[in-house]
Amino acid sequence: MKSLKFRWLCFLVITLALVLWYSYVTRRGNTVNIGLRGYERILPSVTSGSHHMSLHCGQCAVVSSSGHMRGSWRGNEVDGHECVIRMNAAPTWGFEADVGNRTSVRVVSHTSVPHLLRREDMFFKHEADTLYVVWGPERNMRQDGKGRVFNTLVKLAKKYPRTHIYAVSRDKVLYCDRVFQEETGKNRMKSGAFLSTGFFTMILAMEVCDSIDVYGMIDGSYCSVANHASVPYHYYELYRLDECGMYRVHERARRGAHRFITEKNIYRHWASQGKLQFPYPTWSPRQQDSP
């Protein structure tokens, strides 16, 4: 009799736990993170199957492409991390003293793939050990032979079989959209925004790193300060766009823009949980950003 009551008690406890879990998922808008299964390796043949990313790093450096990195002299500090994560086609050669030389992962926008191809030997031979994680809209990344960027990546995988190239899955992209909505209260598509490569990079870093040092990324209030320094949008394009000018244009645009400042306010929220740090430029997650 006691054994039967114990079994019933266990059954009720398990049932209650499942109900609570389902309720939690429902309240979160079904934002279930599929983790590293959302990064699928691109193999030389579409029919050769898929492999998910397997990566874990203790301490990571996320290196922004911002002009703030120019003259920073943080290269050795960056390279001292277990894993170094960079974005798009930001070069290290010629800027080693400021941004370091090592690259463990590159998170790349579909629009930046042509930039990689222009320096093919450098990226896929010199940096052959780098993991490339490419994100893009379904029309470019579809795997039925009609995804132009995906097809290009398959060709690269054939040409450089040592290189590990991963595509961000559609489910993962939708997950990132839902994270943006939960953090801001705004639907990403209805607000006319495109998530930036930085956003996908930070999501990946939060998943694979135990601790994260972010270099070159300003906080959301920086550009509203009257005496803020003017720096180029990219550290490797000295005479082109001003960073804060670019951020303001995108933040105010009604359609087809990245919400750089909004995203940085999201990172501040994440940093308050203790995993993210901003050693250069130094800023605290406790700083209040302007609306």
C-alpha positions as CSV (number, residue, x, y, z in Angstrom):
1,M,0.0,0.0,0.0
2,K,2.8,2.4,1.0
3,S,4.7,1.5,-2.2
4,L,1.6,2.3,-4.3
5,K,1.1,5.7,-2.6
6,F,4.8,6.5,-3.2
7,R,4.5,5.7,-6.9
8,W,1.4,7.9,-7.1
9,L,3.3,10.7,-5.4
10,C,6.2,10.4,-7.8
11,F,3.8,10.5,-10.7
12,L,2.1,13.7,-9.4
13,V,5.4,15.4,-8.8
14,I,6.6,14.6,-12.4
15,T,3.3,15.7,-13.9
16,L,3.4,18.9,-12.0
17,A,6.9,19.6,-13.2
18,L,5.9,19.0,-16.8
19,V,2.9,21.3,-16.4
20,L,5.1,24.0,-15.0
21,W,7.7,23.6,-17.7
22,Y,5.0,23.8,-20.4
23,S,3.5,26.9,-18.8
24,Y,6.9,28.5,-18.7
25,V,7.6,27.8,-22.4
26,T,4.1,29.1,-23.3
27,R,4.7,32.3,-21.4
28,R,8.0,32.8,-23.1
29,G,6.3,32.6,-26.6
30,N,7.8,29.2,-27.3
31,T,11.3,30.7,-27.3
32,V,13.1,27.4,-26.9
33,N,16.8,27.7,-27.8
34,I,18.0,24.8,-30.0
35,G,21.6,25.6,-29.0
36,L,24.4,24.4,-31.2
37,R,22.0,22.3,-33.3
38,G,21.1,25.7,-34.9
39,Y,24.6,25.8,-36.5
40,E,24.7,23.2,-39.3
41,R,28.0,22.4,-41.1
42,I,28.0,23.0,-44.8
43,L,29.5,19.9,-46.5
44,P,30.8,19.6,-50.1
45,S,27.5,17.9,-51.1
46,V,24.1,18.8,-50.0
47,T,23.2,15.1,-49.9
48,S,26.1,14.2,-47.7
49,G,24.3,14.9,-44.5
50,S,24.7,17.6,-41.8
51,H,26.7,18.0,-38.7
52,H,26.0,20.4,-35.9
53,M,28.7,22.6,-34.4
54,S,30.5,21.3,-31.3
55,L,32.4,24.0,-29.5
56,H,33.0,25.1,-25.9
57,C,35.3,27.8,-24.7
58,G,36.2,28.9,-21.2
59,Q,37.1,32.5,-21.8
60,C,36.3,34.2,-25.1
61,A,37.2,37.5,-26.6
62,V,34.6,39.0,-28.9
63,V,36.3,41.6,-31.2
64,S,34.1,44.3,-32.7
65,S,35.0,45.8,-36.1
66,S,34.5,49.2,-34.6
67,G,36.9,52.1,-35.2
68,H,37.5,52.1,-31.5
69,M,39.9,49.2,-31.9
70,R,42.2,51.3,-34.0
71,G,45.1,52.4,-31.7
72,S,43.8,50.3,-28.8
73,W,47.0,48.2,-28.5
74,R,44.8,45.3,-27.2
75,G,46.1,42.7,-29.6
76,N,48.1,40.6,-27.1
77,E,45.3,40.8,-24.6
78,V,42.8,39.5,-27.2
79,D,45.1,36.7,-28.3
80,G,45.4,35.6,-24.6
81,H,41.8,34.3,-24.6
82,E,41.0,30.6,-25.2
83,C,38.7,31.5,-28.1
84,V,38.7,34.7,-30.3
85,I,35.4,35.5,-32.1
86,R,35.4,38.1,-34.9
87,M,32.8,39.4,-37.3
88,N,32.4,39.4,-41.1
89,A,35.6,40.0,-43.1
90,A,37.4,42.3,-40.5
91,P,41.1,41.7,-41.2
92,T,43.8,41.0,-38.6
93,W,46.8,41.3,-40.9
94,G,48.2,44.8,-40.5
95,F,46.2,45.4,-37.3
96,E,47.7,42.7,-35.1
97,A,48.8,45.2,-32.4
98,D,45.3,46.4,-32.0
99,V,43.0,43.5,-32.7
100,G,45.3,40.4,-32.3
101,N,46.2,37.7,-34.7
102,R,44.2,34.6,-33.7
103,T,40.7,33.8,-34.9
104,S,38.7,30.9,-33.6
105,V,35.3,31.8,-35.0
106,R,34.1,34.3,-37.6
107,V,30.4,35.1,-37.7
108,V,29.6,36.3,-41.2
109,S,26.6,38.0,-42.8
110,H,25.4,36.7,-46.1
111,T,26.3,40.2,-47.5
112,S,29.9,39.8,-46.4
113,V,30.5,36.4,-48.1
114,P,31.8,38.3,-51.3
115,H,34.3,40.1,-49.1
116,L,35.7,36.7,-47.9
117,L,35.9,35.6,-51.5
118,R,38.1,38.6,-52.4
119,R,40.7,37.4,-49.9
120,E,40.0,33.7,-50.4
121,D,43.6,32.6,-49.8
122,M,43.9,34.6,-46.6
123,F,40.6,33.4,-45.0
124,F,40.4,29.8,-46.2
125,K,44.1,28.9,-46.2
126,H,45.8,31.2,-43.7
127,E,42.8,30.9,-41.3
128,A,41.9,27.4,-42.3
129,D,41.4,26.4,-38.7
130,T,38.8,29.1,-38.2
131,L,35.1,28.1,-37.9
132,Y,32.9,30.2,-40.2
133,V,29.3,30.8,-39.1
134,V,27.2,32.3,-41.8
135,W,23.7,33.8,-41.3
136,G,21.3,35.1,-43.8
137,P,17.6,35.2,-44.9
138,E,15.9,32.1,-46.2
139,R,16.0,33.3,-49.8
140,N,19.8,33.3,-49.8
141,M,20.4,30.3,-47.5
142,R,17.8,27.8,-48.7
143,Q,19.3,24.4,-49.5
144,D,17.1,23.4,-52.5
145,G,19.6,24.7,-55.1
146,K,18.1,28.1,-55.2
147,G,19.9,29.7,-52.2
148,R,22.7,31.7,-53.9
149,V,24.8,32.3,-50.8
150,F,24.4,28.7,-49.6
151,N,25.4,27.4,-53.1
152,T,28.5,29.6,-52.9
153,L,29.4,28.2,-49.5
154,V,29.0,24.6,-50.8
155,K,31.5,25.4,-53.5
156,L,33.9,26.8,-50.9
157,A,33.5,23.6,-48.8
158,K,34.5,21.6,-51.8
159,K,37.5,23.8,-52.6
160,Y,38.7,23.9,-49.0
161,P,37.7,20.7,-47.3
162,R,39.7,21.5,-44.2
163,T,37.6,24.5,-43.5
164,H,34.6,24.3,-41.3
165,I,31.7,26.4,-42.6
166,Y,28.4,26.5,-40.7
167,A,25.0,27.9,-41.7
168,V,22.7,29.4,-39.1
169,S,19.5,27.4,-39.5
170,R,16.1,29.0,-40.1
171,D,14.9,27.9,-36.7
172,K,17.9,29.6,-35.1
173,V,17.2,32.8,-37.0
174,L,13.6,32.7,-35.8
175,Y,14.9,32.1,-32.2
176,C,17.1,35.2,-32.5
177,D,14.0,37.2,-33.7
178,R,12.1,36.1,-30.7
179,V,14.9,37.0,-28.3
180,F,15.0,40.5,-29.8
181,Q,11.2,40.8,-29.3
182,E,11.3,39.6,-25.7
183,E,14.1,42.1,-24.9
184,T,12.6,45.1,-26.7
185,G,8.8,44.4,-26.8
186,K,9.1,45.0,-30.6
187,N,8.5,42.6,-33.4
188,R,11.7,42.6,-35.4
189,M,10.0,42.5,-38.8
190,K,7.2,44.8,-38.1
191,S,9.6,47.4,-36.8
192,G,11.5,47.3,-40.0
193,A,14.7,46.0,-38.5
194,F,17.4,43.5,-39.5
195,L,19.4,41.9,-36.8
196,S,23.1,42.7,-37.1
197,T,26.0,40.4,-37.3
198,G,26.9,41.6,-33.8
199,F,23.6,40.3,-32.5
200,F,24.2,36.8,-34.0
201,T,27.7,36.9,-32.6
202,M,26.7,37.7,-29.1
203,I,24.0,35.0,-29.2
204,L,26.7,32.4,-30.3
205,A,29.2,33.7,-27.7
206,M,26.6,33.3,-24.9
207,E,26.1,29.7,-25.9
208,V,29.7,28.5,-26.3
209,C,31.6,30.6,-23.8
210,D,31.8,30.5,-20.0
211,S,32.9,34.2,-19.8
212,I,33.1,36.8,-22.5
213,D,35.3,39.9,-22.9
214,V,33.9,42.3,-25.6
215,Y,36.4,44.6,-27.3
216,G,35.6,47.7,-29.3
217,M,31.8,47.8,-28.5
218,I,30.4,51.0,-27.0
219,D,27.4,51.2,-24.8
220,G,24.0,52.4,-26.0
221,S,24.4,55.9,-24.6
222,Y,27.8,56.7,-26.0
223,C,26.7,58.5,-29.1
224,S,24.4,60.8,-27.2
225,V,27.2,62.2,-25.1
226,A,28.1,65.6,-26.3
227,N,31.9,65.1,-26.3
228,H,32.1,61.6,-27.6
229,A,35.0,60.7,-29.8
230,S,34.4,60.3,-33.5
231,V,35.7,57.1,-34.9
232,P,35.3,55.2,-38.3
233,Y,32.5,52.6,-38.5
234,H,35.2,50.0,-39.2
235,Y,38.8,50.1,-37.8
236,Y,40.1,49.0,-41.3
237,E,38.3,51.7,-43.2
238,L,39.8,54.9,-41.8
239,Y,38.3,57.5,-44.1
240,R,34.8,56.2,-44.5
241,L,31.7,56.3,-42.4
242,D,31.5,57.7,-38.9
243,E,30.3,55.1,-36.4
244,C,27.8,57.2,-34.4
245,G,26.6,58.7,-37.7
246,M,25.9,55.2,-39.0
247,Y,24.2,54.2,-35.8
248,R,21.9,57.1,-35.8
249,V,20.9,56.6,-39.4
250,H,20.0,53.0,-38.8
251,E,18.2,53.6,-35.5
252,R,15.9,56.2,-37.1
253,A,15.3,54.5,-40.4
254,R,11.8,53.1,-40.8
255,R,12.8,50.0,-42.9
256,G,15.7,47.8,-43.7
257,A,18.0,49.0,-40.9
258,H,20.0,47.5,-38.0
259,R,19.1,48.8,-34.6
260,F,22.6,49.1,-33.3
261,I,21.9,51.2,-30.3
262,T,18.9,49.1,-29.3
263,E,21.0,46.0,-29.6
264,K,23.7,47.5,-27.4
265,N,21.1,48.2,-24.7
266,I,20.2,44.5,-24.9
267,Y,23.8,43.6,-24.3
268,R,23.9,45.8,-21.2
269,H,21.0,43.9,-19.8
270,W,22.8,40.6,-20.5
271,A,26.0,41.9,-19.0
272,S,24.1,42.6,-15.7
273,Q,23.8,38.8,-15.4
274,G,27.6,38.6,-15.0
275,K,28.8,36.7,-18.1
276,L,29.7,39.6,-20.3
277,Q,32.4,42.2,-19.6
278,F,33.5,45.2,-21.6
279,P,37.2,45.8,-20.9
280,Y,37.7,48.2,-23.9
281,P,36.2,50.7,-24.2
282,T,35.4,50.1,-20.5
283,W,31.8,50.5,-19.4
284,S,29.6,49.0,-16.7
285,P,26.3,47.2,-17.3
286,R,25.0,49.3,-14.4
287,Q,25.3,52.5,-16.5
288,Q,21.8,53.7,-17.5
289,D,21.4,54.2,-21.2
290,S,19.4,57.1,-22.6
291,P,16.0,56.1,-24.2
